[in-house]
């Protein structure tokens, strides 16, 4: 058994349990962010001691016991299955939504490399040559859980939610794949650890390709079914969407899958555009691959890299939460129009622009004005693009802000 296999296995087991434990507190963070934006207090009654007094600590402990109470509640609630539901598919669907999210992040090199016994051990998951492509392959499977959950529920609202999720996933997989293909074209590799090493101590890709980074983040929100892209569970139209008939732990598994997808999406964004474990751009502070270090400093550097990586993931998830509670939800036609008339053409233009820079052997700094050039071309061509019916026309209503004067007879 090789040392790399043991190191990868240890890192995967540790990070899996870290993520499983953090999901509960990400839900608490989301509730706190919502209360902060809405000028409320949020959960602040259920403390970890559950009423017991610990000297030196507040009795409620800032509501940190709320996630544990919610988990106990989900375990003890009645596990209800609707009479007309397909029992086998109904039970399998939550697992199909969670498992792809569980395996998608295993290619992420959280701790860089540790120089041990004359070799460089990757402090991350599996060092796959297909790397980022593996994430695309696994992430796209999660929609099967949503579709099967909507289909097996024997509920028209659940079925409509599943169909919306299918159309959304097909639409936003295209620009997401284009952005990843563009990064692979820049560096000539799909291995996640190499993509970080190319950025470490130098220029992060968010500086080279800001438009690409923005598009990837938008597509990541859509892939995770996060607001303003949560049309599959639109409460105002579909009751609860694809999970209307789910309760107890099956209901919880769907949301565990959603938050795991958020973690995976934030981790991939971080390694593609934020330098992964690199602390700040342009300055090399932590040892890179092949650099000789003492074992003690190497272990400290690995722990620092994991902390930096997890800090970036937490910030990106916090940003997604702020977006959820700040922006209204899209209509479904707006969702499709954003993908097919904006993101897909722009991602194709970005791929062509990057291909030209690589083909002619130009410096990567040419990518930055290339981004502005693409934005300018889109701005010029947008007025000439075909437009559908004006579904947002203003209707005159007496007493409203839009009330044109009525001509007297």
ZAMARGU-4260 file (C-alpha; in steps of 0.2 Angstrom, whole numbers, plus 5000, padded with zeros to 4 digits):
<rodrens>
0) 5000/5000/5000 | 5008/5016/4994 | 5011/5032/5005 | 5001/5042/4993 | 4986/5031/4995
5) 4986/5032/5014 | 4988/5050/5014 | 4974/5053/5002 | 4963/5041/5012 | 4966/5050/5028
10) 4963/5067/5021 | 4947/5061/5013 | 4940/5053/5029 | 4945/5069/5039 | 4937/5081/5027
15) 4922/5071/5025 | 4918/5071/5043 | 4922/5090/5044 | 4910/5093/5030 | 4896/5082/5038
20) 4898/5092/5054 | 4899/5109/5046 | 4883/5106/5036 | 4872/5108/5052 | 4881/5124/5056
25) 4880/5131/5038 | 4861/5130/5040 | 4863/5140/5056 | 4874/5152/5047 | 4861/5154/5034
30) 4847/5157/5047 | 4859/5170/5055 | 4863/5178/5038 | 4844/5179/5034 | 4840/5187/5051
35) 4855/5199/5049 | 4848/5205/5032 | 4830/5206/5038 | 4835/5215/5054 | 4830/5201/5066
40) 4840/5191/5079 | 4838/5173/5072 | 4840/5157/5082 | 4847/5162/5099 | 4838/5152/5112
45) 4844/5134/5110 | 4861/5133/5118 | 4873/5118/5118 | 4871/5114/5137 | 4852/5113/5133
50) 4847/5123/5149 | 4862/5118/5160 | 4873/5132/5167 | 4891/5132/5163 | 4901/5146/5172
55) 4908/5159/5161 | 4897/5156/5146 | 4880/5162/5142 | 4865/5150/5145 | 4859/5150/5127
60) 4877/5150/5120 | 4871/5161/5105 | 4860/5147/5099 | 4874/5135/5094 | 4863/5120/5100
65) 4850/5124/5087 | 4857/5113/5073 | 4858/5098/5085 | 4840/5100/5090 | 4835/5101/5072
70) 4844/5085/5068 | 4836/5076/5083 | 4819/5083/5077 | 4822/5076/5059 | 4827/5059/5066
75) 4811/5058/5077 | 4798/5064/5065 | 4786/5052/5056 | 4793/5045/5040 | 4778/5047/5029
80) 4776/5040/5011 | 4761/5045/5001 | 4749/5031/4996 | 4751/5033/4978 | 4770/5035/4978
85) 4782/5023/4970 | 4790/5017/4986 | 4807/5011/4979 | 4811/5026/4968 | 4804/5037/4982
90) 4816/5030/4995 | 4831/5030/4982 | 4829/5048/4976 | 4836/5057/4992 | 4852/5046/4991
95) 4854/5049/4973 | 4854/5068/4977 | 4867/5066/4991 | 4879/5053/4984 | 4886/5063/4969
100) 4889/5078/4981 | 4898/5067/4993 | 4911/5061/4979 | 4913/5077/4969 | 4925/5085/4980
105) 4938/5071/4982 | 4949/5078/4969 | 4952/5094/4978 | 4970/5096/4985 | 4966/5104/5001
110) 4983/5104/5009 | 4995/5105/4994 | 5010/5094/4995 | 5020/5087/5010 | 5038/5083/5007
115) 5040/5066/5016 | 5054/5053/5015 | 5061/5060/4998 | 5044/5061/4990 | 5030/5074/4988
120) 5013/5067/4995 | 4997/5076/4989 | 4987/5081/5004 | 4971/5079/4996 | 4959/5067/4988
125) 4962/5056/4973 | 4976/5064/4961 | 4966/5060/4945 | 4972/5065/4929 | 4954/5069/4923
130) 4953/5081/4938 | 4940/5094/4935 | 4931/5084/4922 | 4927/5071/4936 | 4918/5085/4945
135) 4907/5089/4930 | 4903/5070/4928 | 4898/5067/4946 | 4889/5084/4949 | 4877/5082/4934
140) 4871/5065/4942 | 4863/5074/4956 | 4848/5080/4945 | 4843/5061/4944 | 4838/5062/4963
145) 4828/5077/4961 | 4819/5071/4945 | 4815/5054/4953 | 4809/5062/4969 | 4797/5073/4959
150) 4792/5058/4948 | 4790/5045/4962 | 4780/5057/4973 | 4764/5055/4963 | 4761/5074/4965
155) 4759/5086/4951 | 4769/5100/4960 | 4783/5088/4964 | 4783/5082/4945 | 4784/5100/4939
160) 4798/5104/4951 | 4808/5089/4944 | 4805/5094/4926 | 4811/5112/4930 | 4827/5105/4938
165) 4830/5095/4922 | 4829/5109/4910 | 4839/5120/4922 | 4853/5107/4924 | 4854/5104/4905
170) 4855/5123/4902 | 4868/5128/4915 | 4879/5113/4912 | 4884/5120/4895 | 4891/5137/4901
175) 4899/5128/4916 | 4908/5116/4905 | 4914/5130/4894 | 4921/5139/4908 | 4931/5124/4914
180) 4936/5119/4897 | 4943/5137/4895 | 4954/5135/4911 | 4960/5118/4905 | 4965/5126/4888
185) 4974/5140/4897 | 4986/5127/4907 | 4985/5112/4897 | 4980/5101/4911 | 4964/5095/4921
190) 4973/5090/4937 | 4967/5101/4951 | 4983/5101/4961 | 4993/5107/4945 | 4980/5121/4942
195) 4983/5127/4960 | 5002/5126/4958 | 5001/5137/4942 | 4993/5150/4952 | 5002/5149/4969
200) 5013/5164/4972 | 5008/5172/4955 | 4992/5178/4947 | 4976/5170/4952 | 4964/5167/4937
205) 4951/5178/4944 | 4962/5192/4939 | 4966/5185/4922 | 4948/5180/4919 | 4935/5190/4929
210) 4921/5187/4917 | 4924/5169/4917 | 4924/5168/4936 | 4908/5178/4937 | 4900/5166/4925
215) 4906/5150/4934 | 4899/5157/4951 | 4882/5160/4943 | 4882/5143/4935 | 4887/5136/4952
220) 4872/5144/4960 | 4861/5137/4947 | 4868/5119/4948 | 4865/5119/4967 | 4847/5125/4965
225) 4851/5140/4975 | 4841/5157/4975 | 4838/5166/4963 | 4839/5149/4953 | 4828/5139/4965
230) 4814/5136/4953 | 4813/5118/4956 | 4807/5121/4974 | 4797/5138/4971 | 4786/5139/4986
235) 4774/5152/4979 | 4770/5141/4964 | 4774/5123/4968 | 4771/5121/4987 | 4788/5114/4990
240) 4793/5108/4973 | 4801/5091/4971 | 4802/5088/4990 | 4784/5092/4994 | 4780/5074/4999
245) 4796/5071/5009 | 4798/5072/5028 | 4810/5066/5041 | 4827/5061/5036 | 4823/5059/5018
250) 4819/5078/5018 | 4835/5081/5027 | 4845/5071/5014 | 4839/5082/5000 | 4846/5098/5010
255) 4862/5089/5015 | 4865/5086/4996 | 4861/5105/4992 | 4874/5111/5005 | 4887/5098/5000
260) 4885/5104/4982 | 4888/5122/4989 | 4904/5116/4997 | 4910/5107/4982 | 4905/5121/4970
265) 4914/5134/4982 | 4930/5122/4983 | 4931/5121/4964 | 4928/5139/4962 | 4942/5142/4974
270) 4955/5131/4965 | 4950/5137/4948 | 4950/5156/4951 | 4956/5160/4969 | 4973/5150/4969
275) 4966/5136/4981 | 4977/5136/4996 | 4987/5151/4991 | 4985/5165/5004 | 4987/5181/4993
280) 4991/5183/4974 | 5008/5189/4968 | 5017/5183/4984 | 5023/5166/4988 | 5021/5162/5007
285) 5019/5143/5008 | 5030/5130/5000 | 5025/5123/4983 | 5027/5106/4975 | 5045/5100/4975
290) 5051/5112/4988 | 5062/5105/5001 | 5056/5108/5019 | 5058/5101/5036 | 5044/5088/5041
295) 5038/5100/5055 | 5037/5115/5044 | 5029/5104/5030 | 5015/5099/5042 | 5012/5116/5048
300) 5011/5122/5030 | 4998/5109/5026 | 4987/5114/5041 | 4989/5132/5035 | 4984/5127/5017
305) 4969/5118/5023 | 4964/5132/5034 | 4966/5145/5020 | 4956/5133/5008 | 4942/5131/5020
310) 4941/5150/5024 | 4939/5153/5005 | 4925/5140/5004 | 4916/5148/5019 | 4917/5165/5012
315) 4910/5159/4995 | 4896/5150/5004 | 4892/5166/5014 | 4891/5176/4998 | 4879/5163/4991
320) 4868/5166/5007 | 4869/5184/5005 | 4863/5183/4987 | 4849/5172/4992 | 4842/5184/5004
325) 4845/5199/4993 | 4839/5195/4976 | 4821/5190/4970 | 4819/5173/4962 | 4819/5173/4943
330) 4804/5168/4932 | 4807/5152/4923 | 4808/5161/4906 | 4821/5173/4913 | 4831/5158/4919
335) 4831/5150/4902 | 4835/5166/4893 | 4849/5170/4905 | 4857/5153/4900 | 4854/5152/4882
340) 4854/5170/4876 | 4868/5176/4888 | 4879/5164/4897 | 4881/5151/4883 | 4886/5164/4869
345) 4897/5173/4881 | 4906/5157/4887 | 4909/5152/4869 | 4916/5169/4865 | 4928/5168/4880
350) 4933/5150/4875 | 4938/5157/4857 | 4947/5172/4864 | 4957/5161/4876 | 4961/5149/4862
355) 4968/5163/4851 | 4979/5169/4866 | 4986/5152/4868 | 4987/5148/4850 | 4998/5164/4846
360) 5008/5161/4862 | 5004/5178/4869 | 5006/5183/4888 | 4992/5178/4899 | 4990/5196/4903
365) 4981/5198/4886 | 4967/5188/4894 | 4962/5203/4904 | 4959/5216/4890 | 4951/5201/4881
370) 4938/5200/4894 | 4934/5218/4892 | 4933/5216/4873 | 4921/5202/4875 | 4910/5212/4887
375) 4911/5227/4874 | 4906/5216/4860 | 4891/5209/4870 | 4886/5227/4874 | 4886/5232/4856
380) 4877/5217/4849 | 4864/5215/4862 | 4852/5228/4855 | 4852/5219/4839 | 4848/5202/4846
385) 4831/5194/4842 | 4819/5197/4857 | 4803/5188/4862 | 4786/5195/4867 | 4787/5209/4880
390) 4780/5199/4895 | 4786/5213/4907 | 4775/5227/4899 | 4768/5238/4912 | 4749/5238/4915
395) 4740/5254/4919 | 4732/5253/4937 | 4723/5267/4945 | 4732/5273/4961 | 4748/5265/4956
400) 4764/5273/4951 | 4761/5269/4933 | 4744/5277/4929 | 4744/5286/4913 | 4731/5300/4911
405) 4715/5294/4903 | 4708/5305/4889 | 4691/5313/4893 | 4677/5308/4881
</rodrens>
